Amino acid sequence: MVLWVKAAHVISVIAWMAALLYLPRLFVYHCEAETGSPMSEKLKVMERRLMKAIMTPSMIATWVFGLWAASLLHVWSDAWFLIKFLCVVVITGMHIANAKWLRGFANDANMNNQKFYRIVNEVPAVLMIIIVIMVIVKPF
């Protein structure tokens, strides 16, 4: 059972990370699009669908399968797990921030520039690297 839960967790994480890395890239392109233009409207649809169809369901699945795996493996007090867990909490915060920025674009009220979204795009990648090292290497 543990291997199936871990497999489901990894699949969910891959989908979530793909979306977390792609949505800010769409925001960069959206910054270039003129408000009300066909491109802007198309990006709104793409952003909304990415969030609702992939990003949020995969985040929920990641949490469900991750907590389930942690319960099965009894890793709650392991230092590597606590660091991983903290990183996942921060990534979840990034998810929530992306949802806020998406609403800004949907309402033609974006308050950030391309550079902001380019920088934000790197945060999940850095956290992912830390998480993978914690899970695979278990340095602590």
Phi and psi in radians as a Rosetta constraint file:
Dihedral C 1 N 2 CA 2 C 2 CIRCULARHARMONIC -1.021 0.35
Dihedral N 2 CA 2 C 2 N 3 CIRCULARHARMONIC -0.755 0.35
Dihedral C 2 N 3 CA 3 C 3 CIRCULARHARMONIC -1.132 0.35
Dihedral N 3 CA 3 C 3 N 4 CIRCULARHARMONIC -0.653 0.35
Dihedral C 3 N 4 CA 4 C 4 CIRCULARHARMONIC -1.150 0.35
Dihedral N 4 CA 4 C 4 N 5 CIRCULARHARMONIC -0.729 0.35
Dihedral C 4 N 5 CA 5 C 5 CIRCULARHARMONIC -1.152 0.35
Dihedral N 5 CA 5 C 5 N 6 CIRCULARHARMONIC -0.755 0.35
Dihedral C 5 N 6 CA 6 C 6 CIRCULARHARMONIC -1.107 0.35
Dihedral N 6 CA 6 C 6 N 7 CIRCULARHARMONIC -0.715 0.35
Dihedral C 6 N 7 CA 7 C 7 CIRCULARHARMONIC -1.077 0.35
Dihedral N 7 CA 7 C 7 N 8 CIRCULARHARMONIC -0.792 0.35
Dihedral C 7 N 8 CA 8 C 8 CIRCULARHARMONIC -1.093 0.35
Dihedral N 8 CA 8 C 8 N 9 CIRCULARHARMONIC -0.658 0.35
Dihedral C 8 N 9 CA 9 C 9 CIRCULARHARMONIC -1.113 0.35
Dihedral N 9 CA 9 C 9 N 10 CIRCULARHARMONIC -0.827 0.35
Dihedral C 9 N 10 CA 10 C 10 CIRCULARHARMONIC -1.103 0.35
Dihedral N 10 CA 10 C 10 N 11 CIRCULARHARMONIC -0.739 0.35
Dihedral C 10 N 11 CA 11 C 11 CIRCULARHARMONIC -1.049 0.35
Dihedral N 11 CA 11 C 11 N 12 CIRCULARHARMONIC -0.787 0.35
Dihedral C 11 N 12 CA 12 C 12 CIRCULARHARMONIC -1.095 0.35
Dihedral N 12 CA 12 C 12 N 13 CIRCULARHARMONIC -0.740 0.35
Dihedral C 12 N 13 CA 13 C 13 CIRCULARHARMONIC -1.094 0.35
Dihedral N 13 CA 13 C 13 N 14 CIRCULARHARMONIC -0.753 0.35
Dihedral C 13 N 14 CA 14 C 14 CIRCULARHARMONIC -1.048 0.35
Dihedral N 14 CA 14 C 14 N 15 CIRCULARHARMONIC -0.790 0.35
Dihedral C 14 N 15 CA 15 C 15 CIRCULARHARMONIC -1.118 0.35
Dihedral N 15 CA 15 C 15 N 16 CIRCULARHARMONIC -0.758 0.35
Dihedral C 15 N 16 CA 16 C 16 CIRCULARHARMONIC -1.120 0.35
Dihedral N 16 CA 16 C 16 N 17 CIRCULARHARMONIC -0.804 0.35
Dihedral C 16 N 17 CA 17 C 17 CIRCULARHARMONIC -1.122 0.35
Dihedral N 17 CA 17 C 17 N 18 CIRCULARHARMONIC -0.704 0.35
Dihedral C 17 N 18 CA 18 C 18 CIRCULARHARMONIC -1.005 0.35
Dihedral N 18 CA 18 C 18 N 19 CIRCULARHARMONIC -0.797 0.35
Dihedral C 18 N 19 CA 19 C 19 CIRCULARHARMONIC -1.170 0.35
Dihedral N 19 CA 19 C 19 N 20 CIRCULARHARMONIC -0.725 0.35
Dihedral C 19 N 20 CA 20 C 20 CIRCULARHARMONIC -1.120 0.35
Dihedral N 20 CA 20 C 20 N 21 CIRCULARHARMONIC -0.516 0.35
Dihedral C 20 N 21 CA 21 C 21 CIRCULARHARMONIC -1.484 0.35
Dihedral N 21 CA 21 C 21 N 22 CIRCULARHARMONIC -0.435 0.35
Dihedral C 21 N 22 CA 22 C 22 CIRCULARHARMONIC -1.535 0.35
Dihedral N 22 CA 22 C 22 N 23 CIRCULARHARMONIC -0.679 0.35
Dihedral C 22 N 23 CA 23 C 23 CIRCULARHARMONIC -1.041 0.35
Dihedral N 23 CA 23 C 23 N 24 CIRCULARHARMONIC -0.819 0.35
Dihedral C 23 N 24 CA 24 C 24 CIRCULARHARMONIC -1.080 0.35
Dihedral N 24 CA 24 C 24 N 25 CIRCULARHARMONIC -0.526 0.35
Dihedral C 24 N 25 CA 25 C 25 CIRCULARHARMONIC -1.138 0.35
Dihedral N 25 CA 25 C 25 N 26 CIRCULARHARMONIC -0.714 0.35
Dihedral C 25 N 26 CA 26 C 26 CIRCULARHARMONIC -1.083 0.35
Dihedral N 26 CA 26 C 26 N 27 CIRCULARHARMONIC -0.664 0.35
Dihedral C 26 N 27 CA 27 C 27 CIRCULARHARMONIC -1.083 0.35
Dihedral N 27 CA 27 C 27 N 28 CIRCULARHARMONIC -0.660 0.35
Dihedral C 27 N 28 CA 28 C 28 CIRCULARHARMONIC -1.034 0.35
Dihedral N 28 CA 28 C 28 N 29 CIRCULARHARMONIC -0.841 0.35
Dihedral C 28 N 29 CA 29 C 29 CIRCULARHARMONIC -1.128 0.35
Dihedral N 29 CA 29 C 29 N 30 CIRCULARHARMONIC -0.632 0.35
Dihedral C 29 N 30 CA 30 C 30 CIRCULARHARMONIC -1.151 0.35
Dihedral N 30 CA 30 C 30 N 31 CIRCULARHARMONIC -0.583 0.35
Dihedral C 30 N 31 CA 31 C 31 CIRCULARHARMONIC -1.061 0.35
Dihedral N 31 CA 31 C 31 N 32 CIRCULARHARMONIC -0.554 0.35
Dihedral C 31 N 32 CA 32 C 32 CIRCULARHARMONIC -1.367 0.35
Dihedral N 32 CA 32 C 32 N 33 CIRCULARHARMONIC -0.387 0.35
Dihedral C 32 N 33 CA 33 C 33 CIRCULARHARMONIC -1.427 0.35
Dihedral N 33 CA 33 C 33 N 34 CIRCULARHARMONIC 2.415 0.35
Dihedral C 33 N 34 CA 34 C 34 CIRCULARHARMONIC -1.224 0.35
Dihedral N 34 CA 34 C 34 N 35 CIRCULARHARMONIC 2.368 0.35
Dihedral C 34 N 35 CA 35 C 35 CIRCULARHARMONIC -0.950 0.35
Dihedral N 35 CA 35 C 35 N 36 CIRCULARHARMONIC 2.288 0.35
Dihedral C 35 N 36 CA 36 C 36 CIRCULARHARMONIC 1.457 0.35
Dihedral N 36 CA 36 C 36 N 37 CIRCULARHARMONIC -0.118 0.35
Dihedral C 36 N 37 CA 37 C 37 CIRCULARHARMONIC -1.255 0.35
Dihedral N 37 CA 37 C 37 N 38 CIRCULARHARMONIC 2.800 0.35
Dihedral C 37 N 38 CA 38 C 38 CIRCULARHARMONIC -0.983 0.35
Dihedral N 38 CA 38 C 38 N 39 CIRCULARHARMONIC -0.647 0.35
Dihedral C 38 N 39 CA 39 C 39 CIRCULARHARMONIC -1.121 0.35
Dihedral N 39 CA 39 C 39 N 40 CIRCULARHARMONIC -0.780 0.35
Dihedral C 39 N 40 CA 40 C 40 CIRCULARHARMONIC -1.055 0.35
Dihedral N 40 CA 40 C 40 N 41 CIRCULARHARMONIC -0.762 0.35
Dihedral C 40 N 41 CA 41 C 41 CIRCULARHARMONIC -1.169 0.35
Dihedral N 41 CA 41 C 41 N 42 CIRCULARHARMONIC -0.667 0.35
Dihedral C 41 N 42 CA 42 C 42 CIRCULARHARMONIC -1.132 0.35
Dihedral N 42 CA 42 C 42 N 43 CIRCULARHARMONIC -0.745 0.35
Dihedral C 42 N 43 CA 43 C 43 CIRCULARHARMONIC -1.116 0.35
Dihedral N 43 CA 43 C 43 N 44 CIRCULARHARMONIC -0.634 0.35
Dihedral C 43 N 44 CA 44 C 44 CIRCULARHARMONIC -1.033 0.35
Dihedral N 44 CA 44 C 44 N 45 CIRCULARHARMONIC -0.767 0.35
Dihedral C 44 N 45 CA 45 C 45 CIRCULARHARMONIC -1.118 0.35
Dihedral N 45 CA 45 C 45 N 46 CIRCULARHARMONIC -0.806 0.35
Dihedral C 45 N 46 CA 46 C 46 CIRCULARHARMONIC -1.079 0.35
Dihedral N 46 CA 46 C 46 N 47 CIRCULARHARMONIC -0.783 0.35
Dihedral C 46 N 47 CA 47 C 47 CIRCULARHARMONIC -1.107 0.35
Dihedral N 47 CA 47 C 47 N 48 CIRCULARHARMONIC -0.805 0.35
Dihedral C 47 N 48 CA 48 C 48 CIRCULARHARMONIC -1.094 0.35
Dihedral N 48 CA 48 C 48 N 49 CIRCULARHARMONIC -0.781 0.35
Dihedral C 48 N 49 CA 49 C 49 CIRCULARHARMONIC -1.152 0.35
Dihedral N 49 CA 49 C 49 N 50 CIRCULARHARMONIC -0.703 0.35
Dihedral C 49 N 50 CA 50 C 50 CIRCULARHARMONIC -1.051 0.35
Dihedral N 50 CA 50 C 50 N 51 CIRCULARHARMONIC -0.794 0.35
Dihedral C 50 N 51 CA 51 C 51 CIRCULARHARMONIC -1.143 0.35
Dihedral N 51 CA 51 C 51 N 52 CIRCULARHARMONIC -0.837 0.35
Dihedral C 51 N 52 CA 52 C 52 CIRCULARHARMONIC -1.388 0.35
Dihedral N 52 CA 52 C 52 N 53 CIRCULARHARMONIC -0.617 0.35
Dihedral C 52 N 53 CA 53 C 53 CIRCULARHARMONIC -1.630 0.35
Dihedral N 53 CA 53 C 53 N 54 CIRCULARHARMONIC -0.464 0.35
Dihedral C 53 N 54 CA 54 C 54 CIRCULARHARMONIC -2.127 0.35
Dihedral N 54 CA 54 C 54 N 55 CIRCULARHARMONIC -0.958 0.35
Dihedral C 54 N 55 CA 55 C 55 CIRCULARHARMONIC -1.129 0.35
Dihedral N 55 CA 55 C 55 N 56 CIRCULARHARMONIC -0.926 0.35
Dihedral C 55 N 56 CA 56 C 56 CIRCULARHARMONIC -1.220 0.35
Dihedral N 56 CA 56 C 56 N 57 CIRCULARHARMONIC -0.800 0.35
Dihedral C 56 N 57 CA 57 C 57 CIRCULARHARMONIC -1.049 0.35
Dihedral N 57 CA 57 C 57 N 58 CIRCULARHARMONIC -0.684 0.35
Dihedral C 57 N 58 CA 58 C 58 CIRCULARHARMONIC -1.242 0.35
Dihedral N 58 CA 58 C 58 N 59 CIRCULARHARMONIC -0.548 0.35
Dihedral C 58 N 59 CA 59 C 59 CIRCULARHARMONIC -1.119 0.35
Dihedral N 59 CA 59 C 59 N 60 CIRCULARHARMONIC -0.807 0.35
Dihedral C 59 N 60 CA 60 C 60 CIRCULARHARMONIC -1.075 0.35
Dihedral N 60 CA 60 C 60 N 61 CIRCULARHARMONIC -0.795 0.35
Dihedral C 60 N 61 CA 61 C 61 CIRCULARHARMONIC -1.093 0.35
Dihedral N 61 CA 61 C 61 N 62 CIRCULARHARMONIC -0.688 0.35
Dihedral C 61 N 62 CA 62 C 62 CIRCULARHARMONIC -1.040 0.35
Dihedral N 62 CA 62 C 62 N 63 CIRCULARHARMONIC -0.814 0.35
Dihedral C 62 N 63 CA 63 C 63 CIRCULARHARMONIC -1.117 0.35
Dihedral N 63 CA 63 C 63 N 64 CIRCULARHARMONIC -0.817 0.35
Dihedral C 63 N 64 CA 64 C 64 CIRCULARHARMONIC -1.060 0.35
Dihedral N 64 CA 64 C 64 N 65 CIRCULARHARMONIC -0.934 0.35
Dihedral C 64 N 65 CA 65 C 65 CIRCULARHARMONIC -1.223 0.35
Dihedral N 65 CA 65 C 65 N 66 CIRCULARHARMONIC -0.574 0.35
Dihedral C 65 N 66 CA 66 C 66 CIRCULARHARMONIC -1.168 0.35
Dihedral N 66 CA 66 C 66 N 67 CIRCULARHARMONIC -0.788 0.35
Dihedral C 66 N 67 CA 67 C 67 CIRCULARHARMONIC -1.176 0.35
Dihedral N 67 CA 67 C 67 N 68 CIRCULARHARMONIC -0.642 0.35
Dihedral C 67 N 68 CA 68 C 68 CIRCULARHARMONIC -1.096 0.35
Dihedral N 68 CA 68 C 68 N 69 CIRCULARHARMONIC -0.814 0.35
Dihedral C 68 N 69 CA 69 C 69 CIRCULARHARMONIC -1.085 0.35
Dihedral N 69 CA 69 C 69 N 70 CIRCULARHARMONIC -0.756 0.35
Dihedral C 69 N 70 CA 70 C 70 CIRCULARHARMONIC -1.058 0.35
Dihedral N 70 CA 70 C 70 N 71 CIRCULARHARMONIC -0.663 0.35
Dihedral C 70 N 71 CA 71 C 71 CIRCULARHARMONIC -1.164 0.35
Dihedral N 71 CA 71 C 71 N 72 CIRCULARHARMONIC -0.763 0.35
Dihedral C 71 N 72 CA 72 C 72 CIRCULARHARMONIC -1.158 0.35
Dihedral N 72 CA 72 C 72 N 73 CIRCULARHARMONIC -0.594 0.35
Dihedral C 72 N 73 CA 73 C 73 CIRCULARHARMONIC -1.651 0.35
Dihedral N 73 CA 73 C 73 N 74 CIRCULARHARMONIC -0.138 0.35
Dihedral C 73 N 74 CA 74 C 74 CIRCULARHARMONIC 0.945 0.35
Dihedral N 74 CA 74 C 74 N 75 CIRCULARHARMONIC 0.949 0.35
Dihedral C 74 N 75 CA 75 C 75 CIRCULARHARMONIC -1.877 0.35
Dihedral N 75 CA 75 C 75 N 76 CIRCULARHARMONIC 0.185 0.35
Dihedral C 75 N 76 CA 76 C 76 CIRCULARHARMONIC -0.930 0.35
Dihedral N 76 CA 76 C 76 N 77 CIRCULARHARMONIC -0.578 0.35
Dihedral C 76 N 77 CA 77 C 77 CIRCULARHARMONIC -1.797 0.35
Dihedral N 77 CA 77 C 77 N 78 CIRCULARHARMONIC 0.031 0.35
Dihedral C 77 N 78 CA 78 C 78 CIRCULARHARMONIC -1.250 0.35
Dihedral N 78 CA 78 C 78 N 79 CIRCULARHARMONIC 2.345 0.35
Dihedral C 78 N 79 CA 79 C 79 CIRCULARHARMONIC -1.027 0.35
Dihedral N 79 CA 79 C 79 N 80 CIRCULARHARMONIC -0.763 0.35
Dihedral C 79 N 80 CA 80 C 80 CIRCULARHARMONIC -1.024 0.35
Dihedral N 80 CA 80 C 80 N 81 CIRCULARHARMONIC -0.688 0.35
Dihedral C 80 N 81 CA 81 C 81 CIRCULARHARMONIC -1.198 0.35
Dihedral N 81 CA 81 C 81 N 82 CIRCULARHARMONIC -0.711 0.35
Dihedral C 81 N 82 CA 82 C 82 CIRCULARHARMONIC -1.113 0.35
Dihedral N 82 CA 82 C 82 N 83 CIRCULARHARMONIC -0.675 0.35
Dihedral C 82 N 83 CA 83 C 83 CIRCULARHARMONIC -1.165 0.35
Dihedral N 83 CA 83 C 83 N 84 CIRCULARHARMONIC -0.773 0.35
Dihedral C 83 N 84 CA 84 C 84 CIRCULARHARMONIC -1.025 0.35
Dihedral N 84 CA 84 C 84 N 85 CIRCULARHARMONIC -0.821 0.35
Dihedral C 84 N 85 CA 85 C 85 CIRCULARHARMONIC -1.039 0.35
Dihedral N 85 CA 85 C 85 N 86 CIRCULARHARMONIC -0.760 0.35
Dihedral C 85 N 86 CA 86 C 86 CIRCULARHARMONIC -1.058 0.35
Dihedral N 86 CA 86 C 86 N 87 CIRCULARHARMONIC -0.749 0.35
Dihedral C 86 N 87 CA 87 C 87 CIRCULARHARMONIC -1.088 0.35
Dihedral N 87 CA 87 C 87 N 88 CIRCULARHARMONIC -0.680 0.35
Dihedral C 87 N 88 CA 88 C 88 CIRCULARHARMONIC -1.170 0.35
Dihedral N 88 CA 88 C 88 N 89 CIRCULARHARMONIC -0.641 0.35
Dihedral C 88 N 89 CA 89 C 89 CIRCULARHARMONIC -1.087 0.35
Dihedral N 89 CA 89 C 89 N 90 CIRCULARHARMONIC -0.755 0.35
Dihedral C 89 N 90 CA 90 C 90 CIRCULARHARMONIC -1.137 0.35
Dihedral N 90 CA 90 C 90 N 91 CIRCULARHARMONIC -0.728 0.35
Dihedral C 90 N 91 CA 91 C 91 CIRCULARHARMONIC -1.091 0.35
Dihedral N 91 CA 91 C 91 N 92 CIRCULARHARMONIC -0.653 0.35
Dihedral C 91 N 92 CA 92 C 92 CIRCULARHARMONIC -1.106 0.35
Dihedral N 92 CA 92 C 92 N 93 CIRCULARHARMONIC -0.674 0.35
Dihedral C 92 N 93 CA 93 C 93 CIRCULARHARMONIC -1.078 0.35
Dihedral N 93 CA 93 C 93 N 94 CIRCULARHARMONIC -0.678 0.35
Dihedral C 93 N 94 CA 94 C 94 CIRCULARHARMONIC -1.105 0.35
Dihedral N 94 CA 94 C 94 N 95 CIRCULARHARMONIC -0.685 0.35
Dihedral C 94 N 95 CA 95 C 95 CIRCULARHARMONIC -1.043 0.35
Dihedral N 95 CA 95 C 95 N 96 CIRCULARHARMONIC -0.823 0.35
Dihedral C 95 N 96 CA 96 C 96 CIRCULARHARMONIC -1.106 0.35
Dihedral N 96 CA 96 C 96 N 97 CIRCULARHARMONIC -0.710 0.35
Dihedral C 96 N 97 CA 97 C 97 CIRCULARHARMONIC -1.105 0.35
Dihedral N 97 CA 97 C 97 N 98 CIRCULARHARMONIC -0.731 0.35
Dihedral C 97 N 98 CA 98 C 98 CIRCULARHARMONIC -1.052 0.35
Dihedral N 98 CA 98 C 98 N 99 CIRCULARHARMONIC -0.677 0.35
Dihedral C 98 N 99 CA 99 C 99 CIRCULARHARMONIC -1.108 0.35
Dihedral N 99 CA 99 C 99 N 100 CIRCULARHARMONIC -0.676 0.35
Dihedral C 99 N 100 CA 100 C 100 CIRCULARHARMONIC -1.142 0.35
Dihedral N 100 CA 100 C 100 N 101 CIRCULARHARMONIC -0.797 0.35
Dihedral C 100 N 101 CA 101 C 101 CIRCULARHARMONIC -1.133 0.35
Dihedral N 101 CA 101 C 101 N 102 CIRCULARHARMONIC -0.633 0.35
Dihedral C 101 N 102 CA 102 C 102 CIRCULARHARMONIC -1.054 0.35
Dihedral N 102 CA 102 C 102 N 103 CIRCULARHARMONIC -0.766 0.35
Dihedral C 102 N 103 CA 103 C 103 CIRCULARHARMONIC -1.075 0.35
Dihedral N 103 CA 103 C 103 N 104 CIRCULARHARMONIC -0.645 0.35
Dihedral C 103 N 104 CA 104 C 104 CIRCULARHARMONIC -1.067 0.35
Dihedral N 104 CA 104 C 104 N 105 CIRCULARHARMONIC -0.812 0.35
Dihedral C 104 N 105 CA 105 C 105 CIRCULARHARMONIC -1.127 0.35
Dihedral N 105 CA 105 C 105 N 106 CIRCULARHARMONIC -0.721 0.35
Dihedral C 105 N 106 CA 106 C 106 CIRCULARHARMONIC -1.056 0.35
Dihedral N 106 CA 106 C 106 N 107 CIRCULARHARMONIC -0.567 0.35
Dihedral C 106 N 107 CA 107 C 107 CIRCULARHARMONIC -1.683 0.35
Dihedral N 107 CA 107 C 107 N 108 CIRCULARHARMONIC 0.220 0.35
Dihedral C 107 N 108 CA 108 C 108 CIRCULARHARMONIC 0.927 0.35
Dihedral N 108 CA 108 C 108 N 109 CIRCULARHARMONIC 0.713 0.35
Dihedral C 108 N 109 CA 109 C 109 CIRCULARHARMONIC -2.295 0.35
Dihedral N 109 CA 109 C 109 N 110 CIRCULARHARMONIC 0.606 0.35
Dihedral C 109 N 110 CA 110 C 110 CIRCULARHARMONIC -1.068 0.35
Dihedral N 110 CA 110 C 110 N 111 CIRCULARHARMONIC 2.342 0.35
Dihedral C 110 N 111 CA 111 C 111 CIRCULARHARMONIC -1.930 0.35
Dihedral N 111 CA 111 C 111 N 112 CIRCULARHARMONIC 0.038 0.35
Dihedral C 111 N 112 CA 112 C 112 CIRCULARHARMONIC -2.043 0.35
Dihedral N 112 CA 112 C 112 N 113 CIRCULARHARMONIC 2.795 0.35
Dihedral C 112 N 113 CA 113 C 113 CIRCULARHARMONIC -1.777 0.35
Dihedral N 113 CA 113 C 113 N 114 CIRCULARHARMONIC 3.078 0.35
Dihedral C 113 N 114 CA 114 C 114 CIRCULARHARMONIC -1.011 0.35
Dihedral N 114 CA 114 C 114 N 115 CIRCULARHARMONIC -0.746 0.35
Dihedral C 114 N 115 CA 115 C 115 CIRCULARHARMONIC -1.032 0.35
Dihedral N 115 CA 115 C 115 N 116 CIRCULARHARMONIC -0.719 0.35
Dihedral C 115 N 116 CA 116 C 116 CIRCULARHARMONIC -0.998 0.35
Dihedral N 116 CA 116 C 116 N 117 CIRCULARHARMONIC -0.854 0.35
Dihedral C 116 N 117 CA 117 C 117 CIRCULARHARMONIC -1.216 0.35
Dihedral N 117 CA 117 C 117 N 118 CIRCULARHARMONIC -0.536 0.35
Dihedral C 117 N 118 CA 118 C 118 CIRCULARHARMONIC -1.143 0.35
Dihedral N 118 CA 118 C 118 N 119 CIRCULARHARMONIC -0.699 0.35
Dihedral C 118 N 119 CA 119 C 119 CIRCULARHARMONIC -1.228 0.35
Dihedral N 119 CA 119 C 119 N 120 CIRCULARHARMONIC -0.821 0.35
Dihedral C 119 N 120 CA 120 C 120 CIRCULARHARMONIC -0.997 0.35
Dihedral N 120 CA 120 C 120 N 121 CIRCULARHARMONIC -0.590 0.35
Dihedral C 120 N 121 CA 121 C 121 CIRCULARHARMONIC -1.075 0.35
Dihedral N 121 CA 121 C 121 N 122 CIRCULARHARMONIC -0.412 0.35
Dihedral C 121 N 122 CA 122 C 122 CIRCULARHARMONIC -1.472 0.35
Dihedral N 122 CA 122 C 122 N 123 CIRCULARHARMONIC -0.392 0.35
Dihedral C 122 N 123 CA 123 C 123 CIRCULARHARMONIC -1.046 0.35
Dihedral N 123 CA 123 C 123 N 124 CIRCULARHARMONIC -0.898 0.35
Dihedral C 123 N 124 CA 124 C 124 CIRCULARHARMONIC -1.062 0.35
Dihedral N 124 CA 124 C 124 N 125 CIRCULARHARMONIC -0.586 0.35
Dihedral C 124 N 125 CA 125 C 125 CIRCULARHARMONIC -1.134 0.35
Dihedral N 125 CA 125 C 125 N 126 CIRCULARHARMONIC -0.759 0.35
Dihedral C 125 N 126 CA 126 C 126 CIRCULARHARMONIC -1.127 0.35
Dihedral N 126 CA 126 C 126 N 127 CIRCULARHARMONIC -0.772 0.35
Dihedral C 126 N 127 CA 127 C 127 CIRCULARHARMONIC -1.114 0.35
Dihedral N 127 CA 127 C 127 N 128 CIRCULARHARMONIC -0.668 0.35
Dihedral C 127 N 128 CA 128 C 128 CIRCULARHARMONIC -1.067 0.35
Dihedral N 128 CA 128 C 128 N 129 CIRCULARHARMONIC -0.729 0.35
Dihedral C 128 N 129 CA 129 C 129 CIRCULARHARMONIC -1.063 0.35
Dihedral N 129 CA 129 C 129 N 130 CIRCULARHARMONIC -0.793 0.35
Dihedral C 129 N 130 CA 130 C 130 CIRCULARHARMONIC -1.064 0.35
Dihedral N 130 CA 130 C 130 N 131 CIRCULARHARMONIC -0.785 0.35
Dihedral C 130 N 131 CA 131 C 131 CIRCULARHARMONIC -1.076 0.35
Dihedral N 131 CA 131 C 131 N 132 CIRCULARHARMONIC -0.815 0.35
Dihedral C 131 N 132 CA 132 C 132 CIRCULARHARMONIC -1.073 0.35
Dihedral N 132 CA 132 C 132 N 133 CIRCULARHARMONIC -0.730 0.35
Dihedral C 132 N 133 CA 133 C 133 CIRCULARHARMONIC -1.109 0.35
Dihedral N 133 CA 133 C 133 N 134 CIRCULARHARMONIC -0.749 0.35
Dihedral C 133 N 134 CA 134 C 134 CIRCULARHARMONIC -1.047 0.35
Dihedral N 134 CA 134 C 134 N 135 CIRCULARHARMONIC -0.771 0.35
Dihedral C 134 N 135 CA 135 C 135 CIRCULARHARMONIC -1.292 0.35
Dihedral N 135 CA 135 C 135 N 136 CIRCULARHARMONIC -0.730 0.35
Dihedral C 135 N 136 CA 136 C 136 CIRCULARHARMONIC -1.492 0.35
Dihedral N 136 CA 136 C 136 N 137 CIRCULARHARMONIC -0.850 0.35
Dihedral C 136 N 137 CA 137 C 137 CIRCULARHARMONIC -1.473 0.35
Dihedral N 137 CA 137 C 137 N 138 CIRCULARHARMONIC -0.587 0.35
Dihedral C 137 N 138 CA 138 C 138 CIRCULARHARMONIC 0.851 0.35
Dihedral N 138 CA 138 C 138 N 139 CIRCULARHARMONIC 1.078 0.35
Dihedral C 138 N 139 CA 139 C 139 CIRCULARHARMONIC -1.224 0.35
Dihedral N 139 CA 139 C 139 N 140 CIRCULARHARMONIC -0.222 0.35
